[in-house]
Amino acid sequence: MFLMKTAWLRYGILLGLVLLFSGGFLMSLAPVLSGGGTMVMRPTMWTPVFTDTFDALSDQWTHIDNTNGRYHWGVTAYTRMSGTLMLEEYGFWSAGGGTLGSAQSWPTNTHASAMEVWAIAGPFTPTQRSWGARVHIDVQNRVAAGDTLFVGLSDDPYNVGFKGQQITESFEEWRAISWSTTEFGQNPVWIALRFKGNAQEVAAAGSLVDNLILEFNYGATIYLPVVRLDPTPTPLPTPTPIPLFVDDFTDPDSGWYTGLAWRYNEWCREEFGQEVCYERWEDVAHISYENNHYRIYVPMDWRGEGGERFTWFVWPAEKAPMDQSYFPLPDRYCIEMRARFANSEGENHPWAANWGIVMAGNADMTDILTFQINANRRWAVLRYPNYVYPGNLQDGDENKRIPIRDWEHEVVYAQILGGPSYNHLKFVARGSVGRFYSNDMYLGSVTLPEDRPRHNVGIIGGSYEFTPVEITVDYFRYDPFCPEAH
């Protein structure tokens, strides 16, 4: 079925089914509930905030390219069959704009090899509380090996970079692509389309997209009257406290961020006896669910054999997908996680690499407090008061580390296992004191900063070196009712 101009019909049918189901649910519940007052429900309700069918070029889009304006994204005509009729449509082609690209025709012409072109639209600001953002787009991807299309969102395209989905498969039929996140909260959101050609002299038509829709999840508040059947109802028992958030990553849709972490890099290296300098966006970490684990992978730095990116000092911090109504964090809570360096065998064994718990973070994760271990079997408590995703080493305050307990402290090696072994970390907050454990053995305690953020918890991990680093997490738990640690 052709996916082009039917998007609105598809979402209209879905919305009708949701409302129908919600109505039936309300009628079935009302007669059996007792007590007074009102129950409040907030089901998902996605609201379109920006659409583009690319019949003409919208002034929302900003173009960035490395071809000096010869190629960039542009509106182009294409044809499709409807029964026995051939119809003309318009879409957004990765090589359809610029001084050379605007003279091309889809799909007979091709993009330039090794080109990189961006189209960025925004900002789009929520008009009320937003519980998430998602983007839908239809794609034809007529690409050669090594070509990539990236579709993503960001709440700060100049500093934080975009998160989203990378598409490398070649297909000539239309496919619907959808990506969603709860990452950005109430912040304005930008959309990004990025096409990158392979470095070989092999060129294909590229990527053609159409029917883009950006949606915010504003929810819908439903007030359910509670019917009193018994004038003297028996009080319901107080529910037993349960852990607030536990994830073993067996569900790939449990809500953690997946996709690429981008960083704007500036670096120089010698090529064929001459110094060549680069200034560009690069994907410096790949984040995914794999084999019932949450995986953070930092590829090899260009100074290592085979590396093509500047991936030194990369440590993406990913927040747990917990409803924001759980914050601010209480004075007493625990966080546990179990993870390992999965590539700790062979010649690329990591050394200057680390992973651990984000014990606390502010709303936009620019101030984070962390408990980490490294591949050298040390532990530290580090605060990043000016954290910029996904990490970098700068001369100024950006990503500056403030050690509350630094790596130099001694540790009994039985407490932190080396190589590819799993380590189980636990942090216990008790007012102003934080206690730290590894593999059920006590490491030590620190006085927590009085001004520490209280809005998010999560995972951090990455590399300070040339070699690739693969961190896999198989367990994460946040518990506000945890007992006093031993």
Backbone hydrogen bonds, N-H to C=O, Kabsch-Sander energy under -0.5 kcal/mol:
donor,donor_aa,acceptor,acceptor_aa,energy
7,A,4,M,-0.7
10,R,6,T,-2.5
11,Y,7,A,-2.4
12,G,8,W,-2.2
13,I,9,L,-2.3
14,L,10,R,-1.9
15,L,11,Y,-2.4
16,G,12,G,-2.1
17,L,13,I,-2.2
18,V,14,L,-2.2
19,L,15,L,-2.4
20,L,16,G,-2.5
21,F,17,L,-2.8
22,S,18,V,-2.7
23,G,19,L,-2.5
24,G,20,L,-2.2
25,F,21,F,-2.3
26,L,22,S,-2.1
27,M,23,G,-2.0
28,S,24,G,-1.9
29,L,25,F,-1.5
30,A,26,L,-2.1
32,V,29,L,-1.4
33,L,29,L,-0.9
33,L,30,A,-0.6
39,M,224,L,-2.1
41,M,222,I,-2.2
47,T,216,F,-3.1
49,V,214,L,-3.1
50,F,214,L,-1.4
52,D,212,L,-2.2
58,S,56,A,-0.5
61,W,58,S,-1.3
62,T,120,I,-2.6
64,I,118,W,-1.9
66,N,116,E,-1.2
70,R,67,T,-1.3
72,H,97,G,-1.5
74,G,93,W,-2.2
76,T,91,G,-2.5
78,Y,89,E,-2.4
80,R,87,L,-2.2
82,S,85,L,-3.2
84,T,82,S,-0.5
85,L,82,S,-1.9
87,L,80,R,-3.3
87,L,85,L,-0.6
89,E,78,Y,-3.2
91,G,76,T,-2.5
92,F,209,V,-3.0
93,W,74,G,-3.0
93,W,91,G,-0.6
94,S,207,S,-2.5
96,G,93,W,-1.6
97,G,72,H,-2.4
99,T,69,G,-2.3
100,L,70,R,-2.0
101,G,70,R,-2.3
101,G,97,G,-0.6
102,S,98,G,-2.0
103,A,100,L,-1.2
104,Q,101,G,-1.9
106,W,77,A,-0.5
109,N,105,S,-2.3
111,H,204,A,-2.5
114,A,198,N,-2.6
115,M,112,A,-1.2
117,V,195,F,-2.6
118,W,64,I,-3.6
119,A,193,L,-2.3
120,I,62,T,-2.5
121,A,191,I,-2.2
122,G,60,Q,-0.7
124,F,189,V,-2.2
125,T,123,P,-0.5
131,W,217,N,-3.5
133,A,181,T,-2.7
134,R,215,E,-2.1
135,V,179,W,-2.5
136,H,213,I,-2.7
137,I,177,I,-2.3
138,D,210,D,-2.9
139,V,175,R,-2.7
140,Q,208,L,-2.8
141,N,171,F,-1.9
142,R,140,Q,-0.6
142,R,206,G,-2.0
143,V,141,N,-1.2
147,D,144,A,-2.2
148,T,196,K,-2.2
149,L,167,I,-2.6
150,F,194,R,-2.8
151,V,165,Q,-2.5
152,G,192,A,-2.2
153,L,163,K,-2.8
154,S,190,W,-1.7
159,N,156,D,-0.7
160,V,156,D,-1.2
161,G,156,D,-1.6
163,K,153,L,-2.6
165,Q,151,V,-2.8
167,I,149,L,-3.6
171,F,141,N,-2.5
175,R,139,V,-2.1
177,I,137,I,-3.4
177,I,175,R,-0.6
179,W,135,V,-2.0
181,T,133,A,-2.5
187,N,184,F,-2.2
189,V,124,F,-2.2
190,W,154,S,-3.1
191,I,121,A,-3.0
192,A,152,G,-2.5
193,L,119,A,-2.4
194,R,150,F,-2.4
195,F,117,V,-2.6
196,K,148,T,-2.5
197,G,115,M,-3.3
202,V,200,Q,-1.8
206,G,142,R,-3.1
208,L,140,Q,-2.8
209,V,92,F,-2.4
210,D,138,D,-2.0
212,L,52,D,-2.4
213,I,136,H,-2.4
214,L,50,F,-3.0
215,E,134,R,-2.8
216,F,47,T,-2.3
217,N,132,G,-2.5
218,Y,45,M,-1.4
218,Y,216,F,-1.1
219,G,45,M,-0.9
220,A,43,P,-1.0
222,I,41,M,-2.6
224,L,39,M,-3.0
224,L,222,I,-0.6
226,V,37,G,-1.4
227,V,30,A,-0.6
227,V,225,P,-0.6
229,L,227,V,-0.8
245,F,478,Y,-2.0
247,D,476,F,-2.6
254,S,251,D,-1.7
259,G,287,I,-3.1
261,A,285,A,-2.6
262,W,162,F,-0.6
262,W,260,L,-0.5
263,R,282,E,-2.2
265,N,263,R,-0.8
265,N,280,R,-2.9
267,W,278,Y,-2.0
269,R,276,V,-2.6
271,E,274,Q,-3.6
274,Q,271,E,-1.5
276,V,269,R,-3.5
278,Y,267,W,-3.7
280,R,265,N,-2.2
282,E,263,R,-2.3
284,V,261,A,-2.4
284,V,282,E,-0.9
285,A,261,A,-1.1
286,H,297,Y,-3.0
287,I,259,G,-3.2
288,S,295,R,-2.1
290,E,293,H,-2.4
293,H,290,E,-0.7
294,Y,473,V,-2.8
295,R,288,S,-3.6
295,R,293,H,-0.5
296,I,471,I,-2.7
297,Y,286,H,-2.6
297,Y,295,R,-0.5
298,V,469,V,-2.9
301,D,466,F,-2.9
302,W,309,R,-2.3
304,G,301,D,-2.1
307,G,304,G,-1.7
308,E,300,M,-0.5
309,R,300,M,-0.7
311,T,309,R,-1.1
314,V,463,S,-2.1
315,W,390,P,-2.2
318,E,316,P,-0.6
318,E,459,I,-2.9
320,A,457,V,-2.8
322,M,320,A,-2.5
326,Y,323,D,-2.1
327,F,324,Q,-1.5
329,L,454,R,-2.2
333,Y,429,A,-1.3
334,C,479,D,-2.3
335,I,427,F,-2.2
336,E,477,R,-2.6
337,M,425,L,-2.0
338,R,475,Y,-1.9
339,A,423,N,-1.9
340,R,472,T,-1.4
341,F,419,G,-0.6
342,A,340,R,-1.0
342,A,470,E,-2.1
343,N,470,E,-0.8
344,S,341,F,-1.2
349,H,346,G,-1.2
353,A,351,W,-1.6
354,N,462,G,-2.1
355,W,373,I,-2.2
356,G,460,I,-2.5
357,I,371,F,-2.5
358,V,458,G,-2.5
359,M,357,I,-1.0
359,M,369,L,-1.8
360,A,369,L,-1.4
361,G,456,N,-1.0
362,N,367,D,-1.7
365,M,362,N,-1.3
368,I,384,Y,-1.8
369,L,360,A,-2.9
370,T,382,L,-3.0
371,F,357,I,-2.4
372,Q,380,A,-2.5
373,I,355,W,-2.7
374,N,378,R,-1.8
375,A,353,A,-1.9
377,R,374,N,-1.8
380,A,372,Q,-2.3
381,V,405,R,-2.8
382,L,370,T,-1.6
382,L,380,A,-0.5
383,R,402,I,-2.3
384,Y,368,I,-2.8
387,Y,366,T,-2.2
387,Y,384,Y,-0.9
391,G,388,V,-2.9
394,Q,392,N,-0.6
394,Q,398,E,-0.7
399,N,386,N,-2.9
400,K,397,D,-2.1
402,I,383,R,-3.1
404,I,381,V,-2.8
404,I,402,I,-0.5
405,R,381,V,-2.0
409,H,406,D,-1.3
413,Y,411,V,-0.6
415,Q,412,V,-2.5
416,I,412,V,-0.7
421,S,418,G,-1.4
423,N,339,A,-2.5
425,L,337,M,-2.7
425,L,423,N,-0.6
426,K,437,Y,-2.1
427,F,335,I,-2.9
428,V,435,R,-2.6
429,A,333,Y,-3.1
430,R,428,V,-0.5
430,R,433,V,-2.8
431,G,331,D,-2.4
433,V,430,R,-1.6
434,G,446,V,-2.7
435,R,428,V,-2.5
436,F,444,G,-2.5
437,Y,426,K,-2.4
438,S,441,M,-2.4
439,N,424,H,-3.4
441,M,438,S,-1.6
443,L,436,F,-3.2
444,G,436,F,-1.2
446,V,434,G,-2.2
448,L,432,S,-2.8
448,L,446,V,-0.6
452,R,449,P,-1.4
455,H,361,G,-2.0
456,N,361,G,-1.9
458,G,358,V,-1.8
459,I,318,E,-2.8
460,I,356,G,-2.1
461,G,316,P,-1.1
462,G,354,N,-2.7
463,S,314,V,-2.6
464,Y,352,A,-2.9
469,V,298,V,-2.2
471,I,296,I,-2.7
472,T,340,R,-2.0
473,V,294,Y,-2.8
474,D,338,R,-2.3
475,Y,338,R,-0.9
476,F,247,D,-1.8
477,R,336,E,-2.7
478,Y,245,F,-3.0
479,D,334,C,-2.6
482,C,479,D,-0.7
